[in-house]
Amino acid sequence: MTLDISKYPTLAQADTPEDLRRLPKESLTALCNELRTYLLNSVSQSSGHLASGLGAVELTVALHYVYNTPYDKLIWDVGHQAYPHKILTGRRDRLTTIRQKDGLHPFPWRAESEYDTLSVGHSSTSISAALGLAISAKREDKGRRIVSVIGDGAITAGMAFEAMNHAGDVHSDMLVILNDNEMSISENVGALNNHLAQILSGNLYTSIREGGKKVLSGIPPIKELVKRTEEHLKGMVVPGTLFEELGFNYIGPVDGHDVTELVKTLKNMRELKGPQFLHIMTKKGKGYEPAEKDPIGYHAVPKFAPSDDTLPKVKGKKPTFSGIFGDFLCDMAALDPKLMAITPAMREGSGMVRFSKEFPEQYFDVAIAEQHAVTLATGMAIAGNSPIVAIYSTFLQRGYDQLIHDVAIMDLPIMFAIDRAGLVGADGQTHQGAFDLSFMRCIPNMVIMAPSDENECRQMLYTGHRHKGPSAVRYPRGSGIGVDVESEFTQLEIGKGRLLRQGQKIAILNFGTFLHSALQVAEKIDATVADMRFVKPLDESLIRQLTQDHDVIVTIEENAIAGGAGSGVVEFMMKEKLIKPVLNLGLPDKFIHQGTQEELYEELGLDAKGIESSIQNYMK
């Protein structure tokens, strides 16, 4: 369902940036107000990311108004804030399809629009890409401008500083805009953020910068003295120091919700040479009071009524795997004072809110710093503690070298609680956790577990925590199947699966949460089902037994088939000369687009119906 654009008369005239640039400057404030309302009304119908987009409205309008996009290149970091950008670049009428199967991609996506310069989804990539484009634009020498927009959470990552350090060295013409809303997805953490916040709110600096200039503006000599004083203070304490030392011309902070001033500033900066840094202050959730008060809750929203003060509550929902993990942490920490829990994600999404409140001395939020999170755990383990790294599957990819070099080689007792494994769904290609079993399975010393239900997840977490080497428990996004969770902890025997159903001819070896579907299929075709539990080490005796007793082996996992658990089964069978046909079911060799998990399972043949069909076709 699309919105009635006649209710948004100014926005109706700005379907593309070319249309926008034809509007008089005086209409931009009205345009921003309409755009914000349109965004709110659209996302409330579709679900999706909201608060960050509400905060970036004026910036988005000003950028497309000043810069000649798509010739000039605009790069958004992460992309949560890019919904207004999609509205202004010819996709307004399709916004209600965002994050849905066959709908708009949740993030800027090159295949979707010429205005989307970089396909994004993970943080801190925009400056590096912008620098690559800026270097190329200089060689091209046709006046093309490059702009990167990055948030105050994403800019704290090492990659962002590496890029800025290089930009200051090569001195390419580019603009980095720091959209500072004092928020990452969750609350910002870290000394740098605290430092910036303190300085920017300081009365001394504000009074000199604003009051002094205004009062003394008519007296040139004194004005110059104040300017030099400001620069002296700035050189000692203001955030500009850091960026200027990296070779950027720092300007700001400026009000990110004053579209007129933003346009003036950007027009001036567009003509400047070398690397430029514009620091703007915005409010996440701007213009919608509930989102301003609760930007975390309104970061990503379900369908809701904008007139309500709260988001709808989901009743009677089965426990999530993240919730199972959070409960485990609290229960385990009460027994083990050496337990340390680290997250480079958001505690709200990782099920760690209660733990962070009940055990604050054992909880460490490292912000968007996956590599640091892993090696921080290394230090803790060396010191005799038992660290747990709560990390999303696709975020662990960023800490892969550390997983190998700083954990596995030293065989340290660190457990990785890997959330969002397999098909995440609505966030699309960048967030589908398709590869973790493949990239972990090849690492020596790793123990890798894949729970099939909520109780198995709890007991595997306990098993990993007690294990004297590196381990991983990987589980999907969303709810379990509704099994009872035992409060007592049971340590599982490493590398041992369990036989759940005895059938004829076909043996299904299940890894993870497809077990319920596998059992459904097995009832229909009278197949044997084994819940393998461990991807590494494999239960070799069970595989040997099943291979000897059956004609066909079927493996199923929510991971890329290439190099996954099924590949491990085949490798073992070939090594042991257990020659039987093997059907590997899992994620195909392509990146999986957005949609609900159920839609994607059906499309990929990984629901019960699809699994049965694949087996029947293989048996022909």
C-alpha positions in Angstrom: 0.0 0.0 0.0 1.5 3.4 -1.0 0.7 6.7 0.6 -1.4 9.4 -1.0 1.4 11.7 -2.3 -1.2 14.6 -2.7 -1.0 15.0 1.1 2.7 15.9 0.7 2.6 18.7 -2.0 6.3 19.7 -1.7 7.6 16.2 -1.6 5.5 15.4 -4.6 7.7 17.8 -6.6 10.9 16.0 -5.6 10.7 12.5 -6.8 14.3 12.6 -7.9 17.3 14.8 -6.9 17.0 16.6 -10.3 13.5 17.6 -9.3 14.7 18.6 -5.8 17.4 20.9 -7.2 14.8 22.8 -9.1 12.9 23.8 -5.9 13.5 27.2 -4.4 15.6 27.2 -1.2 12.7 28.7 0.7 10.7 25.4 0.2 13.3 23.1 1.7 12.1 23.4 5.3 8.6 22.4 4.2 10.0 19.6 2.2 11.9 18.2 5.2 8.8 18.3 7.3 6.8 16.4 4.7 9.6 13.9 4.1 9.8 13.2 7.8 6.1 12.6 8.0 6.1 10.5 4.9 8.9 8.3 6.3 7.1 7.8 9.6 3.8 6.9 8.0 5.5 4.6 5.5 7.7 2.6 7.9 4.9 2.3 10.4 3.1 0.3 7.6 6.0 -1.7 6.4 8.3 -2.2 9.5 12.0 -1.4 9.2 14.6 1.0 10.5 13.2 4.3 11.6 14.9 6.4 14.2 18.2 6.9 12.4 16.4 8.0 9.2 14.3 10.5 11.0 17.5 12.1 12.3 19.0 12.3 8.8 16.2 14.1 6.9 17.7 17.6 6.6 21.2 16.2 5.8 19.8 14.0 3.0 17.9 16.9 1.5 20.9 19.3 1.7 23.3 16.8 0.2 21.1 16.0 -2.9 20.3 19.8 -3.2 24.0 20.9 -3.3 25.7 17.9 -4.9 25.0 16.8 -8.5 24.1 13.2 -7.7 24.5 10.6 -9.1 27.5 12.2 -11.0 28.8 13.3 -7.7 29.1 10.3 -5.5 27.3 10.0 -2.1 28.2 7.1 0.2 26.2 6.2 3.2 27.8 4.2 6.0 25.8 1.2 7.4 22.7 2.4 5.7 20.1 2.4 8.5 19.8 6.1 7.9 19.3 5.9 4.1 15.5 5.6 3.9 15.1 9.4 3.2 17.7 8.9 0.5 15.6 6.2 -1.1 12.5 8.4 -1.0 14.3 11.2 -2.8 15.9 9.0 -5.5 12.9 7.7 -7.3 11.9 5.0 -4.9 9.3 6.8 -2.8 6.3 4.8 -3.9 8.0 1.5 -3.2 9.1 2.4 0.3 6.4 0.3 1.9 8.0 -2.8 0.4 11.4 -2.2 2.1 13.0 -5.3 3.6 10.4 -7.5 2.1 10.9 -10.2 -0.5 11.1 -8.7 -4.0 10.8 -5.2 -2.4 13.3 -2.5 -1.8 16.6 -3.5 -0.3 17.0 -2.5 3.4 20.3 -0.7 2.7 21.8 1.3 -0.2 22.3 -1.3 -2.9 24.1 -0.7 -6.2 21.9 -3.0 -8.2 18.8 -1.1 -7.1 19.7 2.5 -8.0 22.4 4.6 -9.7 22.2 6.8 -6.7 23.5 4.0 -4.4 27.2 4.2 -4.9 28.2 1.5 -2.4 26.2 -1.5 -1.3 26.4 -1.3 2.5 25.0 -3.0 5.6 28.0 -3.1 8.0 29.8 -0.2 9.6 32.8 1.9 9.0 33.4 1.2 5.3 32.3 4.5 3.8 35.5 6.5 4.2 37.7 3.9 2.6 35.4 3.6 -0.4 35.1 7.3 -0.7 38.8 7.7 -0.7 39.1 5.1 -3.5 36.5 7.1 -5.5 38.3 10.4 -4.7 41.6 9.2 -5.9 39.9 8.0 -9.1 38.1 11.3 -9.5 41.4 13.2 -9.3 42.8 11.0 -12.1 39.6 11.5 -14.1 39.8 15.3 -13.6 36.2 16.2 -14.5 35.1 17.9 -11.3 33.4 14.9 -9.7 32.8 15.3 -5.9 32.8 12.6 -3.4 31.0 12.6 0.0 30.9 10.0 2.7 28.4 10.1 5.6 29.4 8.2 8.8 27.9 8.0 12.2 29.6 8.7 15.6 29.4 5.0 16.4 30.9 3.8 13.1 33.7 6.3 13.1 35.2 4.9 16.3 36.2 1.7 14.4 39.8 1.1 13.4 39.0 0.9 9.7 37.6 4.5 9.7 40.8 5.8 11.2 43.0 3.8 8.8 41.1 5.4 5.9 41.3 9.0 7.3 45.0 8.5 8.0 45.5 7.6 4.3 43.3 10.4 3.1 45.4 12.9 4.9 48.5 11.5 3.3 47.3 11.4 -0.3 45.3 14.7 0.1 42.5 13.9 -2.3 39.4 16.1 -2.6 36.7 14.6 -0.5 34.2 15.4 2.2 33.6 13.2 5.3 30.4 14.1 7.2 30.2 12.9 10.8 26.5 12.6 11.5 26.8 12.8 15.3 23.6 11.8 17.1 25.4 10.7 20.3 24.1 7.2 19.5 25.3 4.1 17.8 22.4 1.5 17.5 22.7 1.2 21.3 24.2 3.8 23.6 27.7 4.9 22.5 30.5 3.7 24.7 34.2 4.4 24.8 36.5 7.2 26.0 36.5 9.0 22.6 32.8 9.4 22.6 32.8 10.5 26.2 35.5 13.1 25.5 33.6 14.5 22.5 30.4 14.8 24.4 32.0 16.6 27.3 33.9 19.1 25.2 30.9 19.9 22.9 28.7 20.6 25.9 31.3 22.7 27.7 30.2 26.3 28.5 33.6 27.8 28.0 34.0 26.6 24.4 30.3 27.4 23.5 30.5 30.9 24.9 33.6 31.8 23.0 32.5 30.1 19.8 29.0 31.5 19.7 28.5 34.3 22.1 31.9 35.9 21.5 31.6 36.0 17.8 28.1 37.5 17.9 28.8 40.1 20.4 32.1 41.2 18.9 31.4 40.7 15.2 31.5 44.5 14.5 35.0 45.1 15.9 37.5 43.4 13.6 40.7 43.4 15.7 38.9 42.0 18.8 37.1 39.5 16.6 40.4 38.3 15.3 41.7 37.9 18.9 38.6 35.9 19.8 39.1 33.8 16.7 42.7 33.0 17.7 41.5 32.3 21.3 38.9 29.9 19.9 41.6 28.2 17.8 43.8 27.9 20.9 41.1 26.2 22.9 40.2 24.1 19.9 43.8 23.0 19.6 43.8 21.9 23.2 40.5 20.2 23.6 38.1 20.1 20.7 37.4 17.1 18.6 38.7 18.9 15.5 42.2 18.4 16.8 42.1 14.7 16.1 40.8 15.1 12.6 43.1 18.0 11.7 46.1 15.9 12.9 44.9 13.3 10.4 45.1 15.9 7.6 41.5 17.0 7.4 40.1 20.5 7.5 37.6 20.2 10.3 34.5 22.4 10.3 31.8 22.2 13.0 30.0 21.1 14.9 26.9 22.6 13.2 23.2 22.0 13.6 22.2 19.1 11.4 18.5 20.0 11.6 18.9 23.5 10.0 18.5 22.7 6.3 19.2 26.2 5.2 22.5 26.5 7.1 23.5 23.0 5.9 22.9 24.0 2.3 25.1 27.1 2.8 27.8 25.1 4.5 27.9 22.3 2.0 28.0 24.8 -1.0 31.0 26.4 0.5 32.7 23.1 1.3 32.0 21.7 -2.1 34.6 24.1 -3.6 37.3 23.4 -1.0 40.4 21.4 -1.9 41.8 18.4 0.0 40.1 16.2 2.6 37.3 18.0 4.4 35.5 17.0 7.6 32.1 18.4 8.5 30.8 17.6 12.0 27.0 17.9 12.3 24.9 17.3 15.4 21.5 15.6 14.9 19.0 13.8 17.1 18.1 10.2 16.4 14.3 10.0 16.0 14.0 13.7 15.3 10.4 15.0 14.9 8.7 12.0 16.4 8.6 12.2 20.2 8.4 8.5 21.1 11.5 7.8 18.9 13.3 10.8 20.4 12.7 9.5 23.9 13.5 5.9 23.0 15.9 5.8 19.9 17.0 2.3 20.8 13.5 0.9 20.8 12.6 2.7 17.6 15.9 1.8 15.8 14.1 -1.0 14.0 10.3 -1.2 14.4 7.5 -3.6 13.6 4.3 -2.4 12.0 2.8 0.2 14.4 0.3 3.1 14.7 2.2 6.4 14.8 -0.6 7.9 16.9 0.3 5.4 19.7 3.0 6.3 22.2 4.4 2.8 22.3 5.3 0.0 19.9 3.0 -3.0 19.9 3.9 -5.8 22.4 4.2 -9.4 21.1 2.2 -11.7 23.3 2.6 -15.4 23.8 5.8 -15.6 21.8 8.2 -18.5 22.2 11.5 -17.7 23.8 14.2 -16.5 21.4 17.6 -18.0 21.1 19.0 -14.6 22.2 16.9 -14.8 25.3 18.1 -18.3 26.0 21.6 -17.0 25.8 20.8 -14.1 28.1 19.3 -16.3 30.7 22.3 -18.7 30.5 24.7 -15.8 31.1 22.9 -14.6 34.2 22.5 -18.2 35.6 26.1 -19.0 34.8 27.6 -15.8 36.2 25.9 -16.4 39.5 27.9 -19.6 39.7 31.1 -18.5 38.0 32.7 -15.2 39.0 35.4 -15.7 36.3 32.7 -15.5 33.5 33.3 -12.4 31.4 30.8 -11.5 28.6 31.9 -9.2 25.7 29.7 -7.9 22.9 30.6 -5.8 19.8 26.9 -5.7 18.9 24.0 -4.2 20.8 23.0 -5.7 24.1 19.4 -5.3 23.2 19.8 -7.6 20.2 22.1 -10.1 21.9 19.8 -10.8 24.9 22.2 -9.2 27.3 20.2 -6.3 28.9 19.5 -8.2 32.1 23.0 -9.5 32.4 24.5 -6.0 31.9 22.4 -4.7 34.8 22.8 -7.7 37.2 26.5 -8.3 36.5 27.9 -4.9 35.3 31.5 -5.8 36.4 31.4 -8.9 34.1 29.8 -7.1 31.1 31.8 -5.4 28.4 30.3 -3.5 25.5 33.2 -2.7 23.1 31.0 -0.8 20.5 31.6 -1.5 16.8 35.0 -3.2 17.3 34.8 -6.9 16.4 38.5 -7.5 16.1 39.1 -5.9 19.5 36.3 -7.9 21.1 38.0 -11.2 20.1 41.5 -10.2 21.3 40.1 -8.6 24.4 38.8 -12.0 25.2 42.3 -13.4 24.6 43.7 -11.2 27.3 41.0 -12.2 29.7 41.6 -15.9 29.0 45.3 -15.6 29.5 44.6 -13.9 32.9 42.6 -17.0 34.0 39.1 -15.8 33.3 36.4 -17.5 31.2 35.4 -15.0 28.5 32.3 -15.4 26.3 32.1 -13.3 23.1 28.5 -12.7 22.0 28.7 -11.9 18.4 26.5 -12.0 15.3 27.6 -14.5 12.6 28.4 -11.8 10.0 30.2 -9.7 12.6 32.6 -12.6 13.4 33.7 -12.5 9.8 35.4 -9.2 10.7 37.3 -10.8 13.6 38.3 -13.9 11.7 42.1 -13.3 11.8 41.8 -12.8 15.6 39.8 -16.0 15.9 42.6 -17.9 14.2 45.7 -16.0 15.5 44.7 -14.9 19.0 42.4 -17.7 20.1 42.7 -20.9 18.2 46.5 -21.1 17.8 46.9 -20.6 21.5 44.0 -23.0 22.3 42.4 -20.6 24.7 39.2 -21.3 26.6 37.0 -18.7 24.9 33.4 -19.4 23.8 31.7 -17.6 20.9 28.0 -17.3 21.2 27.2 -16.8 17.6 23.7 -15.2 17.0 22.0 -14.5 13.7 23.4 -17.6 12.1 21.9 -18.8 8.9 19.2 -16.8 7.2 18.5 -13.6 9.2 15.8 -12.6 6.7 14.8 -9.0 6.2 18.3 -7.4 6.3 19.4 -9.3 3.2 22.8 -10.3 1.8 25.0 -8.4 4.2 23.4 -9.9 7.3 22.7 -13.5 6.3 24.9 -15.7 8.5 25.7 -18.2 5.7 29.4 -18.9 6.1 30.3 -19.4 9.8 30.3 -23.2 9.8 32.5 -23.2 6.7 35.0 -20.6 7.9 35.2 -22.0 11.5 35.3 -25.7 10.5 38.7 -25.4 8.9 40.4 -23.9 12.1 42.2 -26.4 14.3 41.3 -26.7 18.0 37.7 -25.4 17.4 34.7 -27.1 18.9 31.6 -26.1 17.0 28.0 -26.8 18.1 24.7 -26.3 16.4 21.7 -26.6 18.7 18.4 -27.9 17.3 16.2 -26.3 20.0 16.2 -24.0 23.0 17.3 -26.6 25.6 20.1 -27.9 23.4 21.2 -24.3 23.1 21.4 -23.8 26.8 23.3 -27.1 27.4 25.7 -26.4 24.6 26.5 -23.0 26.0 27.3 -24.6 29.3 29.4 -27.3 27.5 31.3 -24.6 25.6 31.8 -22.5 28.8 33.3 -25.6 30.6 35.4 -26.6 27.6 39.2 -26.0 28.0 39.7 -24.7 24.5 38.0 -22.5 21.9 34.3 -23.3 21.2 31.4 -21.9 19.3 27.6 -22.3 19.7 25.8 -20.9 16.7 22.1 -20.3 16.7 19.6 -18.5 14.4 17.7 -15.3 14.8 14.3 -15.5 16.2 12.2 -17.9 18.3 12.8 -21.6 19.1 10.3 -24.4 18.6 8.8 -24.2 22.1 10.5 -27.1 24.0 10.9 -26.9 27.7 14.3 -25.5 28.9 15.9 -27.4 31.7 17.2 -25.1 34.4 19.8 -27.7 35.4 23.0 -27.6 33.4 24.2 -30.8 31.6 27.6 -31.0 30.0 27.4 -32.7 26.7 30.0 -35.2 25.5 32.1 -33.4 23.0 31.6 -34.8 19.4 28.6 -37.0 20.2 25.3 -36.8 18.3 22.0 -38.5 19.1 19.8 -40.9 17.1 16.2 -39.7 17.2 14.4 -41.9 14.7 15.2 -45.2 13.1 14.0 -45.7 9.6 14.9 -47.5 6.3 17.3 -46.8 3.5 17.8 -43.0 4.0 19.6 -41.4 7.0 19.2 -37.7 7.6 22.0 -36.1 9.5 20.8 -32.8 10.9 22.9 -29.9 12.0 21.0 -27.2 13.8 17.4 -25.9 13.8 16.1 -27.7 10.7 15.6 -30.8 12.9 11.8 -30.4 13.3 11.4 -30.2 9.5 13.7 -33.2 9.1 11.6 -35.3 11.5 8.4 -34.3 9.6 10.0 -35.5 6.4 11.3 -38.7 8.0 7.8 -39.7 9.1 6.6 -39.5 5.5 9.5 -41.4 3.9 10.5 -43.6 6.8 14.0 -42.2 7.1 16.4 -42.4 10.0 17.2 -39.0 11.7 20.3 -38.1 13.7 20.7 -34.8 15.5 24.5 -34.5 15.0 24.9 -31.6 17.5 28.6 -31.1 16.8 29.9 -29.8 13.5 33.4 -30.2 14.8 34.5 -32.7 16.0 32.0 -34.9 14.0 30.5 -38.0 15.6 32.5 -40.3 13.4 31.2 -43.5 14.9 27.6 -42.4 14.3 28.4 -41.5 10.7 30.1 -44.8 10.2 27.1 -46.7 11.7 24.6 -44.7 9.6 26.6 -45.2 6.4 26.8 -48.9 6.9 23.1 -49.3 7.6 21.6 -47.1 4.9 21.7 -46.6 1.2 21.7 -42.8 1.0 23.0 -40.2 3.4 21.3 -36.7 3.5 22.9 -33.8 5.4 21.0 -30.6 6.2 22.3 -27.3 7.7 21.4 -23.6 7.7 24.8 -22.7 6.2 26.5 -22.6 2.8 26.8 -26.1 1.4 30.3 -25.2 0.2 32.6 -26.2 3.0 29.9 -26.6 5.6 29.0 -29.5 8.0 27.8 -31.7 5.1 31.2 -31.2 3.4 32.8 -32.5 6.6 30.6 -35.6 6.5 31.6 -36.3 2.9 35.3 -35.7 3.7 35.2 -38.3 6.5 33.3 -40.8 4.4 35.8 -40.6 1.6 38.7 -40.9 4.0 37.2 -44.0 5.5 36.1 -45.4 2.0 32.5 -45.3 3.1 31.2 -45.0 -0.5 27.5 -44.1 -0.4 25.5 -41.4 -2.3 25.3 -38.2 -0.3 22.8 -35.3 -0.7 24.0 -32.1 0.9 21.1 -29.7 1.7 21.8 -26.1 2.8 22.3 -22.6 1.4 23.2 -22.5 -2.3 26.3 -20.8 -3.8 24.7 -17.3 -4.1 24.0 -14.4 -1.8 20.4 -14.6 -0.4 18.2 -11.5 -0.8 15.9 -10.1 1.8 12.6 -11.7 2.8 11.1 -13.4 5.9 12.9 -16.5 7.0 9.9 -18.6 6.2 9.7 -17.2 2.6 13.4 -17.8 2.1 13.2 -21.4 3.4 10.4 -22.1 1.0 12.2 -20.5 -1.9 15.4 -22.4 -1.3 13.7 -25.7 -0.6 14.6 -25.8 3.0 11.2 -26.1 4.6 9.7 -29.6 5.2 8.1 -29.7 1.8 11.3 -28.6 0.0 13.4 -31.1 1.9 11.1 -34.0 1.0 11.0 -32.9 -2.6 14.8 -32.7 -2.8 15.2 -36.2 -1.3 12.6 -37.7 -3.6 14.2 -36.2 -6.6 17.6 -37.5 -5.5 16.2 -41.0 -5.1 14.9 -41.2 -8.7 
